[in-house]
Every structure is written in C-alpha cells, then in structure tokens.
C-alpha cells in the first residue's frame, strides 16, 4: 500500500508540473519530423522489417504490450540520416508486424535530458501502469537516469508522456564513484518478494564491464548497491544491458520479476568497444543480489550471441498476452555514411523473435514471431531431391528480393567430412578463410540469395561439416564477400558453430530476405546471423535465389519458399 500511495502523490505532482513543459516541447519537435527528401529510387528499403520513412534509427527502447497494443519506442534522429538529435520515437502495432507511427514520446525538454534522450526501458507496475526509465544527457554532458509516465492512462496508444519534476533520479557523483560518461541504459525493473524494486545500468571501471545495481521501495528514490549485480574483466563499457528469467523446461516466457527453481536468468550486454553483444545463462541470488553465470558459460566477447552478424542494442520484453519473451534488435548499415545520406535513412530493426532456453540449458533458441508468416504469399515447394557436389539449382517462381525461405539438408556420407584443425576455434575467422567459393568435402552447401543472373553478385548462407576429435562440428556462415560490386560497403563474413548433430538430425536453414537484409536461422534457431547487403545488379526483379552445393559430396534437400507481402510500416 505504501508504494501505491507514494505513486499516486508522485503522479499528481508530476503531471501538474509537466503538462506545460510537454506542450511547449511538442510545439518545437513537431517541426522536426521531416528532413530532406531521400532519393527517389530505393532498392534497399525494406518491405517488412521495421523502419521509419526516413532518417536515422538505432536502439529499440522499452518495447511492451499495453491494453492489447504493442508499443515500440526507438532512438531516432528527426533531422537526418546520421546519429544525433536523439529522441524516443514511438509506433504501435496489434501484431508486431504492421506499425502505426505517433509523435515522439520523449524529447529533450528538461535540464536532465537537454542534450539528448538516450536508451532505456519500460516497466509495467503491478497495477498495470507503464513507466519509462531512460538515460538523459544533462548540461554538463553527464549521463543521468530519468523517469516518465503516460499523461493519459485511458489512451491505449499512450501518445503523450510526462517527465518527473524530480529528474534525474540517478546521477553520477564523486561519492558513488560512477563514471559520468559511462552510466547509461537502465533495464526494466524487477520487483522482489521483499517489495523492493531493482534494476541495472550499464557502466565500466577502467576496462571492467559493470552492471550497476540500484534498489527502490517506491520507484522514485533509488539507492545504488555497494556491489554490481555482475561484472567481467576486459570487456569495456556495457551498453544496453538486459536481465531476465527464462523457464527451464518450457518455451513459455515469464514476467521479469519471476525468480525460483524453475527459471534460469540471462544477462545480455552490448559491448561498446567491439560493437558485439554476448549473453550468459546463470543463477540469480536474490538474497545477495548477485548473478553468477553457469559453469562453462563464456563471460566475454567470444561468448554466446543472439546473432553473429549485424545485430546490436537488443532488448527483450515479456508479452503477457501470449506468454512469450520477445527479442528486438537494431540492424545497422554496412554502407558508407555518404551513401546513407544520399538514400536519406540509416538503420532498421530485425524481425521480432520469440526466445527460450534450449533443452540443453546451455544456450538460448530464437525464432521469428509466428505473426510474420501472415505476410507469406505465393509458395514454391521443391520436394526431396539430390543436389550433386559442385552444382546449384535456381528456385524459380518466388519474389527473390522479398522472401521467406526454409531449406532442409540431409547428409549420409559423414565420413567424407574435412578434419577440423584444432586451431580453428573462431568461427568468424574460419568463415572468412573458407567462404562459399572454397570447395570442401561436406559443404559449403546452402542458399545463394540476392543473386544476380550471372552470379556476379550473391550473398551465400551455408553450412560446412567438419570431423572433430570426438564429434562432427557444423559451421554456419554468411558470406557477403560477393554481395555487391560496390566495394565501399563492409562485406565482412560472419559465422557461428551450430550445436547440431548431423548424424542424428537434418540441418535446417531459414532466411528472411528483404531487399538489403538477409536474416538467417540455423538449426531451428540455435544460431542466427543477420547481414546487410547492397547489390548493384541483384535488385528488384533482377534478384535470383539458388540452392547450392560447392562440396565434393552429394546432399539431399527440400525447399519451401514464399514471396512476402509488404507490411504497413509507416
């Protein structure tokens, strides 16, 4: 009852102080929604991956569901296609596929955020009120933490938000020894059985990454813990941390505040130094307020990732309507800044993914939300057949520039697999060394997507099978080296080892192709790789799709490919 009463008093005071400020700021920012017009021909704009009509976007902020509507907040520059002038843009959806834009929810208007409104999270309070905690940049360019609530809770679209007059609620001081330039991105808060709220904020001390822990009884007065929830040496600044429970023996999601023997906890961090993310699975000791990764989990940049390609600043939320945990992430560009400015936009979001704990308990599994399948149109099925070594087969009759493709491979001659050199421990390096054009025994075999007619351009997503010391090892690669004749693009190859036993199960691959995005899921979601590519020949109706096998041994395969309809994105 104490927290409810304090909250009601707080809401009354802060609504009274904030309405004038809100209206004045809206008047200013309403004029910032349109920048210079992008170029007319847009072969790289997506048709079903989220992006606004133009300008820069990055992190998804505080996704949530409220009164049956999904809310997506995201970092947005209303003035251009490069980072800067950041506000919290806002869109809503009934299905996480089709989106309706609204005016920005949060924009600079207080001293505590006058130089920028950076990333943060939403939390749904026990009586259903959503709140936002976010990082603001103050006049001294310190990173501080702020609070906002909806102006009108009866509005399911939550089109207006007001800020606490008590902001900032958390700030660096000499007493708390927080680095003022490395203190950002508060997580969703979780409520313990002791009635205390907790959250973490990304930081660092020297080269040690930190998840700084804060506690509060009323969601307004926050006290820094004497120790972090977790830290790891030589990882640098931890951005966009995420901390949440997953069920041990179920694919169902659970509320962020759930603790107990039936759940493990996941800590994900985005590394500012490398622009990679990694996560660990472990145990959360509520009494000591510490998180301990399980034995065998790699607590560094070489650890597990949601996605081994272009994917950063991710955020999850619990979808209470469908009892699932949903993952969203930012896919940044691989093109030059000059090209981004010419096309008038930069950044898209990945297809939302359902996320759960693998039966092994050692990694997470991800799969595109089922709702995306309602965009599937004309389908082409290729029944089980043999693909000889050194051959490729075109999959005709599908819109290759905008498709959802599922392929399954069966291998019978596993003894022909190449022996894995014990020094080949880095899959990213191995995929660069052994790209799609390098012949092997069992592989490379997979898909050639966004391919030009004469294969001068293509992006290859494929598998290779190696013979390890005591098991077969499956390598999954996304090879962008021939994706475009434009050499100004970043065409780095990506790779991951896939925890699948090819002697007992088929190798499955699903690729979501959307003009300049290839989002691929191997082993039914055990490894994911997202690529940004910008072909010059394989655009629009000039794009082709092939199944290929550049190994010496034959493989069996089946394919189902759907042309994808356009989603409503703006």
KOLFI-694923 format. One record per residue: y, z, x of N, C-alpha, C in turn; residue in three letters. Coordinates in steps of 0.1 Angstrom, whole numbers, plus 5000, padded with zeros to 4 digits. Last residue first. Layout:
KOLFI-694923
YZXYZXYZXALA/...
end
This chain:
KOLFI-694923
502645815046504045855045504645805032UNK/499945755044500345845055501845885054UNK/497145675027498545695025499045805034UNK/494845465046495245585039496745585037UNK/493145165041494345225047494645355039UNK/489545135046490845115039491945195045UNK/487345005070488045115065489345075058UNK/484144865070485544835071486344955064UNK/481345015085482145005073483644955077UNK/478044975097479544965100480244935087UNK/475145085111475845075098477345075101UNK/472344985130473744995129474144995114UNK/469645075153470145045139471645065138UNK/467544985181468845035175468844995160UNK/465745015212465844985197467045045191UNK/466044865244466244975235466144935220UNK/464644755276465044735261465244865254UNK/466144795308465144825298465644795284UNK/468344765324467244665326466244685315UNK/471544775305470444835313469344725316UNK/473444705287473544655301472544715311UNK/473644635256472744705264472844635278UNK/475744665226475444605239474444695246UNK/477244555196476344655202475844585215UNK/480744475190479344445195478544565198UNK/483444345173482644465175481244415180UNK/486844225178485444205175484644335178UNK/490144115167489244215173487744185169UNK/491843945154491243895167490343995173UNK/493144055134491943995130491243925143UNK/494544305155494544255141493144185138UNK/493544225189494444295179494244225165UNK/492744155216491844215205492644295195UNK/494844105234494143995227493344045215UNK/495744345243496744245240496144125233UNK/494944685234494644545238495744455235UNK/495344985241496344885236496044745240UNK/493945305233493845175240494845075233UNK/492845625237493945545232493945415240UNK/489845805227490545715236491745655229UNK/487846095226488846015220489645935230UNK/484646215223485546155232486546065224UNK/482346485219483346395213484346345224UNK/479146605214480146565224481046465217UNK/477846675191477746765202478646735213UNK/477846495169478946585171478846685182UNK/475446355171475846415158476846525160UNK/475546245197474646345193474946425181UNK/479146185198477746155203476846275199UNK/481846025185481046145183479646115187UNK/485145905191483645885191482946025192UNK/487745705183487345845183485845855181UNK/490045505194488645505193488145645195UNK/493145355185492345475186490845445185UNK/494545145177494745185191493945315194UNK/492845065153493844985160494045025174UNK/490645265150491845255142492945195150UNK/487345365146488245275152489445245144UNK/485045605152486145575142487145495150UNK/481745595159483045575164483945535152UNK/478845775167479745735156481045715162UNK/475545765178476945755181477645705169UNK/472445925188473345875177474745865183UNK/469345885200470645905204471645845194UNK/466446065186467245945188468645985193UNK/464346305203465246265192466046135196UNK/462646345224462246405211463146355199UNK/463646245246462146225245461746275231UNK/466246305248465946175243464446145241UNK/467846585238466546555245466146415240UNK/471246665244470246605235469046565244UNK/474046735252472846825251471846775241UNK/475646515274475246545260473946625259UNK/478446525295476946535294476646585280UNK/481146295292480546425290479046415290UNK/484146115301482746135300482346275297UNK/486445835304486145975301484645995299UNK/488745655325487445665319487145815316UNK/492145545322491145645327489845635319UNK/494245375318492945335314491845415321UNK/497545375309496545465315495145425310UNK/499245055312498545165304497645255313UNK/500044845326500944965326500345085319UNK/498344635324497944735334498944845335UNK/497144465298498344535302498044645311UNK/494744395289495244315301496544375306UNK/492544665281493844585279494144505291UNK/490144775286490644785272491844695270UNK/488644805309488944675304489444665290UNK/488445085311488945005323489244865319UNK/487645275294488845205290489245105301UNK/484745405283485245325294486445235289UNK/483245695277484245605270484945535281UNK/479845815278481145765284481945685274UNK/477346055282478145975272479545945279UNK/474246105296475646095299476346005288UNK/471446305295472146205288473646215291UNK/468646375314470046405312470746285306UNK/465446525311466246405311467746445307UNK/464346785334464646725321465446595322UNK/464246875360463246925350463446875336UNK/465946715375464846785381463846835371UNK/466546415355466946525363465746595369UNK/467046085350465946175352466446295361UNK/469445975326469045995340467846095339UNK/470945735305469945835306469445845321UNK/474045665291473145645302472145765302UNK/475945525263475045635269474345575281UNK/479345445254477945425257477245545262UNK/481945235246481445375244479945365244UNK/484445025259482945055258482745195256UNK/486744805248486544945251485044975249UNK/487844485262486944565253487044715257UNK/488744155270489144295267488144365259UNK/487343935274488243975285488744115283UNK/485543855255485243985262486144005274UNK/486343645240485643615253485343735261UNK/487543785219486543685217485643655229UNK/487844145226488444005224487243905223UNK/487144445210486744345220487444215216UNK/487044695198488344635200488144535212UNK/483944805214484844805203486244745207UNK/480744795221481944735226482844725214UNK/478445065222479344985215480444925223UNK/475445095241476345155231477145045224UNK/474145155273473945095260474845165250UNK/473745125309474545165297474245085284UNK/470345225302471745225300472545155311UNK/468045285321468245315307469645335305UNK/469045155346467745145341467845165326UNK/472144975349471245085352469845055347UNK/475144805360473744805354472944925358UNK/478344845351477444875362476044895356UNK/480144815331479644685338478644715349UNK/480745065322479944975313479444855320UNK/480645275352481145225340480245125332UNK/480145485372479145405366479645365352UNK/482545605380481645545390480645445384UNK/483445715356484345615364483445545374UNK/481345875350481645765341482545665347UNK/481546065371480345975370480645855361UNK/483946195365483846115377482646015377UNK/483146315341484346225341484246135354UNK/480946475348480746355340481946265340UNK/480046615378481246595370481146465362UNK/477746615392477946725383479146705374UNK/475946475413476646415401476846525390UNK/474446585432475846595434476646545422UNK/471746515425472246655423473746675424UNK/471346215409471746275421472246415419UNK/468846135387470146195388470346255401UNK/467245825387467145965391468646015393UNK/467045625357467545645371467545795374UNK/464145575337465445625339465845645354UNK/461645495331462445395339463845445341UNK/460445685315460145695330460945595338UNK/461145615290461945705296461645715311UNK/460745395270460345385284461145485292UNK/461845425244460445455246460045465261UNK/464545515224464145475238462645525239UNK/466845425199465545485203465045435216UNK/470045485186469245425196467945505198UNK/472345415160471345505165470445425174UNK/475745415149474645345156473645445161UNK/478345365128477345455132476145375137UNK/481845315124480545265129479645375133UNK/484545225107483745345109482345295112UNK/487645045115486245055111485645195114UNK/489544825123489744935114488444965108UNK/489044605137490144675142490344805134UNK/486944475124486644545136487744635141UNK/485744465094487144465100487144545112UNK/482644285094483444415093484744395099UNK/481244055100481544095086482244225084UNK/479044125128480044045120480144095106UNK/478444245157478344295143479444225135UNK/476844075183478144095176477744145162UNK/475044205210474944145196476244175189UNK/474044155243474944205234474844135221UNK/471944225272472344145261473344225252UNK/470544365292471444265296472044175285UNK/467544425275468444455286469244335290UNK/467544375239467044355252468044385263UNK/467144555212468244505220467744495234UNK/465244535183465244555197466444485203UNK/465944705152465544585160465644625175UNK/466544815119465944845132465444725139UNK/469344635104468044715104467544735118UNK/472644665100471644595108470444685109UNK/474944655074473844725079472944625088UNK/478244675065477244585072476144675077UNK/480444725038479544775048478644665053UNK/483844765026482644675028481744725040UNK/484945095030484944975022483644895024UNK/485845435032484945325036484945215025UNK/487345635024488045515028487145405032UNK/485645835020486045765008486945645011UNK/485245955044484245855040484645775027UNK/486946165047487346035053486445925049UNK/485646385036486646315028487046175034UNK/484246515055483546415046484546335038UNK/485646525088485546575074484946465065UNK/483646455117484746415108484546475094UNK/482346735134482046615126483246575118UNK/481046935161482146885153481746755145UNK/479747235174479547095169480647065160UNK/479847445204480247405190479847265187UNK/477247615222478447525221478747505206UNK/475247805221475947785234477147685233UNK/473547825200474547935202475447915214UNK/471847635191471547695204472447815207UNK/473047545168471847635167471447695180UNK/476647555172475347485173474147585172UNK/479047645149478247685160476947615160UNK/481447405137480547515135479747535148UNK/483947215120483547275132482547395129UNK/485246915108484647035105483947085117UNK/488346755117486946775119486446915114UNK/490846505110490346645109488846655110UNK/491446265134490846285121490446435120UNK/494346335154492946305152492546325138UNK/497646215152496746325151495346265149UNK/499846055176499146055163498246185163UNK/502545935196501646035192501046025178UNK/505545775190504645815200503845935195UNK/507745485183506945605179506045645191UNK/508845245189509645335181508845465177UNK/508245045207507545045194508045145184UNK/510045115228510044985221509344985208UNK/509145365235510445355229510645215222UNK/506545305245506745395233508045375226UNK/507245145267506545085256506645175243UNK/508445345282509245235278508645165266UNK/506245515287507445565279508245445274UNK/503145335284504345385292505345435282UNK/500145475268501145365271502345425279UNK/498645665258498245615271499145505276UNK/499845945237499745805241499145785255UNK/497846205222499046145228498746005233UNK/496646355195496246245204497546185210UNK/496046685186497146575189496446475199UNK/493946805160494346795173495346675175UNK/492147045139493046935141493546925155UNK/489347165122489947145135490847025135UNK/488247395099488747265101489547265114UNK/485547565086486647575095486947435099UNK/484847625051484647555063485747575073UNK/485047655022484247745031483847675044UNK/486647525005485347465008484547545019UNK/488847685003488347614991486947554993UNK/489547785027488847875018488347805006UNK/489347675057489547615044488747695034UNK/490847815084489747835075490147775062UNK/491847605112492147695101490947705092UNK/492847535146491847535135492447625124UNK/494347305169494447425160493447415149UNK/495247165201494447165188494647305181UNK/496347045224497147135215496547145201UNK/494646725226495346845232496046925220UNK/493046445238493046545228493646675233UNK/491446195251492846225248492846315236UNK/488346335259489346235261490746275259UNK/486546525252486646505266487646385269UNK/486946795230487046655231487346625246UNK/486547065232486346995219486146845221UNK/484647145262485847095255485547055241UNK/483547395285483347315273484647265267UNK/484947385319484147435308484047345296UNK/486647325339485447255339484447305328UNK/488747505336488947375332487647285332UNK/486847805326487847735335487947585329UNK/484447965322485748005318486847945327UNK/481447875308482347845320483747865316UNK/478748085299479948015295480947995307UNK/476948255310476648115311477848025306UNK/477348515286476748475299476448325299UNK/480248485265478848495268478448455282UNK/483448635272482648515270481148555273UNK/484948895254484148865266483248745264UNK/487949045245487048935242486248905255UNK/489049355233488849265244487849155239UNK/489549595218490449485217490349395230UNK/487849805216488549795229489649685229UNK/487049755189487449895194488349885206UNK/486249495189487449535181487949665186UNK/485149275210485049415208486349465202UNK/483748965205485049035204484749185201UNK/481948745226481948865217483348925217UNK/481948385227481648515232481648625221UNK/482548065241481948145230481548275235UNK/485547895251484347965254483848035241UNK/487047575258486847685250485547765255UNK/489947385270488547425271488347545262UNK/491947095274491647215267490247255271UNK/494346955298492946965292492847085284UNK/496546955313496646895300495246865294UNK/496747105336495846985337495946895324UNK/498647305331498547235344497847105344UNK/498247395305499447325308499447245321UNK/495447395286495947415300497147335303UNK/494747565258495147435263495847465276UNK/491847745247493147745253493447595258UNK/489847935224490247805230491647815236UNK/487348145218488648135224488848005230UNK/485248245192485648135201487048155205UNK/482648485185484048445185484348335195UNK/479948505161480448505174481948465174UNK/478648705134479548605139479648615154UNK/477148905125476748775120477648665126UNK/478149155132477049105139476648955136UNK/481849125131480549185127479449115135UNK/484749005113484049055125482749105121UNK/487248805100485948845099485448895113UNK/489748685100489748835102488248885102UNK/489548415094489848455107489748605110UNK/486748345073488148385075488348435089UNK/484348095082484748225077486148255080UNK/482247805074483347875081483648005075UNK/478847715076479947755068481047825077UNK/476547675090477647575093478847615085UNK/474847955104475347875093476447785097UNK/474348175122473248095116473648005104UNK/476848275130475748255140474648155134UNK/480148155123478848215118477748175128UNK/482948235142482048135137480748195133UNK/486448345144484948365144484248245138UNK/489048265169488448265155486948295156UNK/491948165184490848265184490348285170UNK/493847965205493247975192492048065193UNK/496847875223495547945222495147955207UNK/498947695233498247675220496947745220UNK/498547735269499247695257498347695245UNK/498447925297497647895285498547865273UNK/499047835330499647865317498647825306UNK/496147885352497547855349497947885335UNK/493647935362493747845350495147805346UNK/493148135380493347995385493347895373UNK/491248365360492048335372492048175374UNK/491948455326491048385336491848345348UNK/491748695299492448625310491448555319UNK/492248855267491348795277492248725288UNK/494049025256492749005249491748945259UNK/495649225281495449105273494149105266UNK/496849565277496049465284495849345275UNK/498649705262498749725276497849625284UNK/500149505236499049585241499149595256UNK/503249515220502449455230501349555235UNK/503849535186503849615198502849545208UNK/506049445160504949415168505049485181UNK/507049475128507249545141505949525149UNK/505949305109507349285113507549345126UNK/503449365100503749225103505149195107UNK/502749625099503549575088503949425089UNK/501449705122500949765109501649695097UNK/500349505149501449545140500749605127UNK/500049395184499549465172500649495163UNK/499149135207500149215200499449275188UNK/498049015239497749075226498849155220UNK/498048715257498748845254498448895240UNK/495948565275496148575260496648715257UNK/496748395305496648515298496748485283UNK/495748265337496048245323495848365315UNK/497048305369496048365359496548335345UNK/498948245388498048135383496948185373UNK/501348455375501048375387500148255383UNK/500248495345500848575355500348515368UNK/500948345313500348345326501048445335UNK/500248285278501048315289500348295302UNK/500048275242499748215255500748255266UNK/499348545222500348455226499948405240UNK/497448675193497648655208498648545210UNK/497448955170497548805173497648795188UNK/496649175143496549145158496848995159UNK/497249445121497249305124497249285139UNK/495349715109496249665119496149515121UNK/493349835094494649805088495749755097UNK/490949865105491849975107493249955100UNK/489749615103489349715093490249845094UNK/492449385111491249465114490949565103UNK/493449065106493549195101492349275103UNK/494948825127493748875120493949015117UNK/497248545128496948685130495648725122UNK/497248245146497148305133496748455136UNK/499148275177497948235169498148285155UNK/502148155193501348265186500248205177UNK/503448005216502347955207501548065201UNK/504448165247504548075236503248065228UNK/505648205275505348305265505448235251UNK/507048145300505548125298505148225288UNK/509548215305509348065303507848035301UNK/509548485308510248435297510048285295UNK/506748675315507548565320508248495308UNK/506849025309506448885304507348785310UNK/507249295312506849215323506249075319UNK/508349485295506949435292506449335302UNK/510849535308509849635306508449585303UNK/512249295307511849345321510749455319UNK/510849105280511849195286511349235300UNK/510348855256510148905269511248995274UNK/509748945221510548875232510148935245UNK/509248925187508548955200509348875211UNK/510948865167510148985165509449025178UNK/514348765170512948755173512148885171UNK/514548835135514048755146514948775158UNK/515548965113515149045124514548965136UNK/515848785093517048825100516748915112UNK/513348535091513648675091514948705099UNK/513948235073513648305085514048455084UNK/512448035048513548115053513048205064UNK/511647705036511247825043512447905048UNK/510647485011511747545018511247685023UNK/508347375000509347285006510447355013UNK/505747434990506347514999507447435007UNK/504247314970504547234982505247314993UNK/504047494950502847474958503047384970UNK/506247734943506247594946505047564955UNK/506248004941505747934929505647784932UNK/507548104963506048104963505448034951UNK/510148004979509748004965508247994965UNK/510548025006511648064998511148084983UNK/508048145028508448045018509648105010UNK/509148285060508248285048508848185038UNK/508948335096509548265084508548275072UNK/509648465128508848475115509648405104UNK/509248415164509948435151509048425139UNK/509348495198508548465186509248505174UNK/510748305226510648425218509848395205UNK/511548205258510648175247510448305239UNK/514948145268513748235267512848185256UNK/517448025269516147945271514948025274UNK/519448175260519148185274517848105278UNK/519348115233520448055241520248075256UNK/515748055227517048115225518148065234UNK/513247885211513947895224515347945221UNK/510448025193511747965194512347975208UNK/507247995181508048015193509347945191UNK/506248145149506448035158507348075170UNK/504548225120505048275133505148165143UNK/504748205086504748135098505248215109UNK/502648295057503848325066503648235079UNK/501648295023501648245037502848275045UNK/500248545002501448485007501248425021UNK/497848664994498048524992499348464997UNK/497348924999497748894985498148754983UNK/496948925027495848955018496148925003UNK/498548615041498448765039497448795028UNK/497648365062497748395048497548545046UNK/499648235088498648335084498848355069UNK/500247965111500348025098499348135096UNK/501747925143500647925134501047985120UNK/503347725168502947845162501847835153UNK/505747545190504447565182504247705178UNK/509347565186508147515192506947565184UNK/512347475181511347545173510047485177UNK/515347515201514047445198513147535190UNK/517647655205517347545214515947485212UNK/517747845185518747745185518447625195UNK/516148055179515547925180516447815181UNK/517748285178516448295184515648165184UNK/520148215165520148235179518748235185UNK/518947965141519248105144519448115159UNK/518347705138519447755129519747895132UNK/516147435142517047525149518147575140UNK/513747435116514547365125515547465131UNK/510947395094511747485103512447395113UNK/510247185077510147325072510947425081UNK/511646875069511146975079511247115074UNK/510746745037511746775047511146875057UNK/507446585035508546665030509546685041UNK/504946325028505946395037506946475029UNK/501646335019502946315013503946395022UNK/498546165028499646265030500946235024UNK/495046155028496346095023497446205023UNK/493346345040493346205044494646135040UNK/493246595029493346585044493246445049UNK/493546605001492246575007492146565022UNK/496046654992494946714984493646694991UNK/498746745014497646655010496746725001UNK/502046735030500946795022499946695017UNK/504046795059503446705050502346785042UNK/506746855081505846905071505346805061UNK/508046955113507846855102506746905093UNK/509847165130508547165123508547065112UNK/511446995158511447075146510047075141UNK/513046935189511746965182512047045170UNK/514446775208514946805195513946855185UNK/511646605225512946665224513446695210UNK/509846325237509846465234511346515234UNK/510546005221510246085233510346235229UNK/511545855200510145845204509745915216UNK/513946035180513445935188512045945192UNK/514846235162515846155168515246035177UNK/513046425153513646335143514546235149UNK/510146505167511546475172512146375162UNK/507846765159508446635156509846625162UNK/504946935153506046925162506546775161UNK/503947005120503646945133505046935140UNK/501847125093503147125100502947075114UNK/500247055064500247015079501647025084UNK/498447195038499747175045499547155060UNK/496647115009496647135024498047105029UNK/496547284978497147184987497047215002UNK/495647504965494847374964495447264971UNK/497347714972497247664959496647524957UNK/497047615005497747704996497847644982UNK/495647595037495547555023496247655015UNK/497047485069496547585060496347515046UNK/498147455103497547395091497047505082UNK/500047535125499747615113499147545101UNK/500847225138501147365138500747425125UNK/499846985161499647035148499947185147UNK/502046865187501046965182501046975167UNK/503846585183502846635191502046745183UNK/505646275178505046395173504146445184UNK/508646065177507646145185507046255176UNK/509045775155509445895163508245965169UNK/507845685122508345665135508645795142UNK/506245775100506645625101507245595115UNK/503745995113504945965105505345825108UNK/500145985112501345975120502545945110UNK/496646025110497946075106499046045116UNK/494645735106494945855114496445895111UNK/494545505093494045625086494045745095UNK/496045315107495845295093495345415085UNK/498345315134497145355128497145335113UNK/499845065154499945175145498645195137UNK/499544845170498844975175499045085165UNK/500944625161499444615162498744745165UNK/503544565147503044695151501544695152UNK/506544395147505044375148504444505154UNK/509144515149508544475136507044465137UNK/510044825165509844685165509044645153UNK/511845085146510845035155510644885155UNK/515245165143514145105137513145055148UNK/516445485154516545345155515245285150UNK/515645735129516245695142516345545142UNK/515845955103515645815107516445785120UNK/516546225099515146175096514946035100UNK/518946355102518146325114516846265112UNK/520246445080520746325086519946285098UNK/519046685074518746575065519246445071UNK/520146875092518946805096518546685086UNK/522546965079522546905092521346815094UNK/521547065055522546965054522646895068UNK/519747265064519247145058520247035057UNK/521647455073520847375083520247255077UNK/522747545049523547475059522747395069UNK/520447645037521147535030522047465040UNK/519847855055518847755052519547625046UNK/522048025053521747965066520747845064UNK/521848105027523048025031522747955044UNK/519348245028519548125019520748045024UNK/519148475043518748345049519048225041UNK/519648725032520448685044520248535048UNK/517848735011519248745008520148695020UNK/515348715024515748605015517248605013UNK/515348955037515548835045515748715037UNK/515349155017516449145026516549015033UNK/512949085004514149084997515349075006UNK/511049105024511248975018512548975011UNK/511149385030511549285040511849155034UNK/510249495006511549525011512049415021UNK/507649375007508549344996509949375000UNK/506549495031506749355030507749315019UNK/506449765024507349725035507649575034UNK/504549745004505949795001506849745012UNK/502349655018502849575007504249615004UNK/501849855037502249725042502849645030UNK/501250075020502450075029502849945033UNK/498850005008500050005000501350005009UNK/
end
